[in-house]
Amino acid sequence: MSRVLKVSLAILAGYALGALFGYIAVEGLSPNTHDRSLEAVMTAFFVTGPIGAALGAIAGFVLAAKRTKDD
């Protein structure tokens, strides 16, 4: 599997996990009672998802480089 594909998969996985974590965190911790679900979705989509994608990209690049070096 090429390095680009590995990093791309890590980005997608990081975004999904970040968005899921952000959604659950906002739903559980937000004192907002009027539109908590909208706040959770927007935070997941625009904040925690991209942060997770960036972390996934870094992790994917490091792991792909390490495995390529070992091969």
N, C-alpha and C positions, 0 to 999 in steps of 0.2 A: 504494500500500500504506500502510495507516495506521501511525502511530507505535507504537501498542500491539502490532501484529503484528510489526513490525520488532524491537522490544525483546524480545518473547516468543521470536522465532526466535534472537536473539542469546543469550538466557538458555539455551535448549536446546542450542545449539551450544557455548556456554561450559562447560556442565555436562558434556557428552559429551567434549569435549577435555580438561577438567580431570580427569575420571575416568580417561580413557585414559592421560594423562600420569602420574597418581598410581599407577595399577596397574603401568605399566611401570617407574616409578622404584622402587617397593617391591620388585617382582620382581627387579630388577637390583641393588639396593643393600642389601637387608635381610640381615643375618647370621643371621636366624632360619631354622633348618633344619626345625623341627618342623611348623609350620603357616604357611609363607610365603604360600601362595595365599590363605588366609583373611585374613591380615593385609593383603594387597594389595587384596582385594575390599572389606574394611571401610574401609580408608583411602581408597580411591577413592570409595566411596559416601558416606561421612560427612565427609570432610575436603576432599580435592582437588576433588571434583565441585562441592560448594557454593561453594568459593572461585572455581572457574572460572565458575560461574553468576553470582556477584556481579560478577566482572570483565566477563563478557559483558553483563550488564545495564547497567553503566556505559558500556561501549563502544557498545552498541546505542542507548542513549539519546543519547549525544553525536553519533553518526553520524546518527541519525534527526533530531535537532534541527538539525544542520548542513545536511542535505539539504533539510529543510523550509524553512529560512531562505533557501537558495539558489534554491528554486523560485519 
